[in-house]
Amino acid sequence: MKRLTILLVSFALCLIVAQAGFSQAKVYRTVSNETVESILRGLELKYQKEERKNKDANILVFDFKRGDHSFRLFNYQSDLWIESTYERNMKSEDVNRWNADAKFSRLVVIQEKEKTILSLESQLDCAGGVTDAVVKQFVNRFEEETKKFAKFSTK
């Protein structure tokens, strides 16, 4: 009986310690523009921002470069959207192959009057809760996706 009590007390203490460790990070269900800016500064990214107004909301757009790639991050508050665009054409079977194999992005072909644009995109739903670390990982992982896409698109 003594062993069971010691085991239960030890288990309870482990739960308390684990809970204290996990509760350190603030969880957001909407991400403020100030939070996005703080995270981008923490990643040592120089960015330009632009406010876009539509009938439903004000959206802040952050443009930045990392390495050879240009990125655009849209803050819709309840979700974040990041993209990197390329002015070139790609066969639909190659686009489909990328989308079938990619885990964290999708490739969209945008036909404009005089040119074709490829948009590599990813979206983070924040409604379930995110932390600063999750948003940082979202940006870092997308950068890795753009590097993979650069290799993929030059094959």
N, C-alpha and C positions, 0 to 999 in steps of 0.2 A: 504494500500500500504506500509505503514511504517513497519507493521508486516511482510509482505512478504520479504522486504529488510533485516530486522533483521534476519529472518529465513534463507535466502539464505547466508548471511554473516556468520552466525553461522555454517551452514552446510559446507561452504568452509573452515572455520577455523578448523573444525573437520577433514576434509579430509587432510588438510596440516599437522596437528598434527599426524594423523594416518600414513601418508606417511613417516614422519620423523622417527617415531618409527619403522616402518618396514624396512626402508632402512639401518638400523644399521648393519645388518648381511651381510657378503660378500657371494655372490652366486658363486659357482664353477660349471663349466660344465665338467671339468676334475679335479680330486683330485690328488694333488701332493703327493709324498711319505712323504715329510716334513709335509704336513698337516695331513696325517694319523698318523704320529709319534706324532705330537703335540696333536692330539685328544686322542690317547691312553695314553700319559703321563697325560693329563688332567683327564682321567678316573682312574688314578693311577694304570695303568697296566704295569707290567714288561713284556717285550716282547723280542723275538729274531727275527731277520729279515734275510731273505735269498733272494738273487736275482736269478731269473730264467729267462734264455734267451730262446726265441724261434724265429722262423723265422720272425714273425711279430712284436714282441715287447719284451721289458724287463718288467718282472713282479716282483714286490716286494711282498714277502710273510711274514706275521707277525704271529708268533706263541705266544700264551699267554694262561694263565690259569685264570679262575675266579671260585672261589669255588672249586668244585670237577670236573669241566669240562675243557677240553682242547679245544682251538679254533684255527683255522687257517683263517686268513683274507688275501685275495688276492686283490692287487690293480692293476687293469687293466687300471687305469686312468679314463676311461669313465664309468666304473662301478666297484663296489666293490662286492666281493663274500666272504661269511663267511661260515665255515662249522665246524662241530664237528663229529668225526667218532667213531664208535663202532665196535669192532670185535665180532660179533655175528650174528646169523641168526634170521629171523622173517618170519612168514607166510605171504604170499602175500596178503591175505585178511586183515591182520593187517596193513601192509604197506599202502594198499589202504585206509583203514579207517583213518589212520593218515593223509594222503594226502587230503582226502575229508574234514576232520574237521579242519586242520591247516590253519590259515590265513596268517602267515608270514614265513612259511618254507615249504620245501618239503623233503621227505625221499626217498633216492635212495639206491637200493641194488646193490652192486658191487661184482661180483663173480670173485675171483682170483683163481689160481690153487688149493691152499690148504686151503683157508679160505674165509669166507663171511664177507664183511664189510658193515655196514649201515652208510650212510652219510646223516646227517641232514644238510640241506643247505638253504641259503637265498641269494638273490642277490638284489643289489640296483643300478638301472640305474641312472647315474649321468648326462647324456646328457641334460636333461631338467632343470638341476640346483639343487644343494644341498648346504646346509650350514653346518658349523661345528655342529650345533645342530641336524640336520637331521642325520649326520653320527654317532653322539653319540647315538641318539635314535635307529639307526639301530643296533649298537652293543648291547645296553642294551636290546632291544626287543628280539634279538636273544638269549641272555642269558636266558630270560624268556621262550622262546620256548624250550631250552634244558632242563630246569627244568620240564616243562610240559611233554616233551618226556620221561624224566627219570621216571616220575610217570606212564605214559602211558605204557612204555615198561616193567614195573615190574608187571603189572596186570595179 
